[in-house]
């Protein structure tokens, strides 16, 4: 039985908004006094509320003073970890660099030690708490990376935690294996470590159905391009989708992402015009992570230049205990937008269908027939209020698969 949800003052549909390039706000596709007809988790039709009323007797009545958008998609997070990195953050505020803290055995290694020690129950409880907070803020699909295990046993433990949490929460979790986050202390040679992952871990992910996506941190201090390429090519040959932490401090990763046909190249704070043009010509989504720029006190991803060159740009939190502890997608997108001079259409596209595309998901991120009925509503009568409030204005209604989340 179909159900009509509405009326909404404005429905921001993004039905025909292009996947790539710069966008003016007239590309949003706004329906005034709109309604959404849903059936069996999917959107059947979107249009004028009064006209849609004739198509069903079941109406979920909204007071008419709300703006409706597609549910947000966060396509890059590291939501499973043990411990805290408040000490690192204090050091960074006093001027110590991320790479220096890593060299001194802090940074990622601190999270690795605490994640290895944590029980699956402890890790799952932290993940569920964070995922539910995200859902309350309108994020209905959340990518989750492993990467604080760094050996077969602990990487499997973390990805099992993600799988088990999926059954208990309403938001969708999309797991990604980032075992190649940094070389663990047990291995002297980075190449040996990647060969170990390729032989011992990747085949198990397929057998156990724990992840269909592989990520790597391409950076001289983590994995240089020359040795990262073999590992990612092997993963591709096994049938995995690829995504790459690229060009955060040094360039090289984005070229590899484009060469290997990765779904996305994420970070790109160090990308120059050469990398920007490469990405713009490709189908690889450029993912900006303003939370990492804010957490490290560094420059933002050059999203204005990427969009103007014709790239598809998504915006994600990079939510992690080290460089991006805030994890608030809307706050970060609003801040990125004012610094990089983005239109509302570009910002919202980056949090919805363009982020979904970075995950290879064509079934969400737009309010259109056949799309998942993942929706967020804000208590205002003008969509411009959302970014104007710089993320402080939160949705007061969220739907996942057509069902209203009760505790929002
Ligand atoms: Zn990351």
Boltz pocket constraint, residues with backbone or C-beta under 6 A from the ligand:
constraints:
  - pocket:
      binder: B
      contacts: [[A, 76], [A, 77], [A, 78], [A, 245], [A, 318]]
      max_distance: 6.0
